[in-house]
Amino acid sequence: MANLTLAATVTEFIERGFNHGDLSVIEQFNDHQTVDHQEPPGTDFVPHLKAVITSMRTAFPDLHFEIQHVLEDGLIVALHSTMTGTHLGVLNLGQLSDVPPTGRSVNVRHMHFLRFVDGKATDLWHVWETPKLLQQLGLMPERRAVPQ
């Protein structure tokens, strides 16, 4: 890891962790006190992220994140990616609990910002198209354009 740029580190993390389910990358690339700013204060990041990856790979066995853009500026890495997969297992992720398999394919954009100290992520900010995911799974009606 010492020879990788921060952008390459994040790219490797996504490939190994999310795309292949290698949970060892979580502790390898993240500080033990990493803060996920989307989660409640005090969330223990390492077990939380292990649960997220496990849940997503259970719900979407063919889960894949395609990186569209990655930018590195000092200690910050910004990542734009597209998550694809087929919903073949029960989804348990945050407020999406016990969502039975729909067999539907998803294609959802994500944005991540990570701050690094001494080569390890210490802060994570992320957003994703949750309404689009819900629509693609048939859990929320599609939004229709309003005629002008």
N, C-alpha and C positions, 0 to 999 in steps of 0.2 A: 504494500500500500504506500510506502514511503516515496516511491518514485512516481506515483500517479499525480496528475493535476487534480484539483478538487472536482472539476467537471467530469474527469475520467472516473474518479472515485464514485460519484453519484451514478454515473452510467453503469458501472460494474455492480453497484448495489441493486439497482432496479433489475438488471439482467439476472443476477444470481438470486436475489431475494424474492421478488415478485414473479418473475418469469419462470424460475426453476424451483422455487420453494426452499431455497437454502437459507434456513433461519440463522445459521452461524454468522452471516454477514451483519446481522443487527448489532451484535456485540462488537464485531470487528470494526465497524465503521461509525459507531455512535458512542458518545460519551455516556457514562453510566447515569448522568443526571440530565440527559437531553430533555428539553421541554417541547412538547407538541402544543402549540398555542391554540389549537382548535379544541383541545380536550380540557376538562376541568383541572384547575390547579392541583398539583400533587399527584397527577397520573404518573405511574411508574412506566416510563416510556418503553423499555426493552420488552417486558411481558405484554404490554399493550400492543406494540407493533407485531410481535410474534402472533398474537391472537388475531389481529387484523389480516395478516398475510394468510394464516391458516384458514380463517373464515372465507376470505375471498377465493382462495384456491379450492376450497371445498365446494363453494357455490358455483365457481367457474373453473372447472378442471383444466380448461385450455386457456386460462388467463394469460394475457400478454399485454405488456406495456410497450408501445412503440414510441420512442423518443423523437419528437418533432424538432425541438430546439433546446439547447442547453447553453447557458451563458454563465461565465464566471467573472466576478468583479471583486477583487480582494478576497475577503473571507466568506462571500455570499455566492451561492450557486442558485440560479433560477432554471427551472425545468418545465417544459411544456410537453405533455405526452398524451397519447390516446390509449385508453384501456379497451381491449376487446376480449370477448369470451362468450361462451354459451352457458346459460343458466341451467345446469344439470344437477345441482345439489342444493340443499337448504341454505339460505342466506341468513346469517346472523351477524349483523354489523351495525352497531349503534342502535338507532331507532328502527332499523330494518331487522326485526327479529322473527325467526321462524317463517321466513318467506319460502314456501314450497317451490320446487323446481318448476320452471315454466317452459323450458326447452327453447327459450328465445335467445337470440344473439344480442349482445350489447356493444356499443361503440360510444365511449364517453371520454371527453377531454378532462385533463387534470393539469393543475399548475402547482408547483412546489417551489418553495424558497427555503434554502437551508443555510445556516450560518455554521462555520467551522472554526474550531480552536485546536491547535496542535494536530491537525489532520483528521479530527473527528467531529461529526455533527453535534452541535450543542443546542440548536434551535430549529424547529420545523414549523413553517406556515404553509397550509395547503388548502386549495379549493377544488371542487370538481362539480361537474354538471349533474347534481343529484336529481333534479326534476327530469332531465333527459333519461337517466337510468330508470327512474320510476315509470316513465312513459314507455320505454322500450320493454320493460318487464310486464307491462299491462296493469300496473298498480295505480296509475294516474292517467286521466284522459290527455290525449294530445292537445296541445295548444293550437288553435286555428287562428290564422290571420283575420283581422277584422277588416271587412271591406271599407274602403274610403268613401 
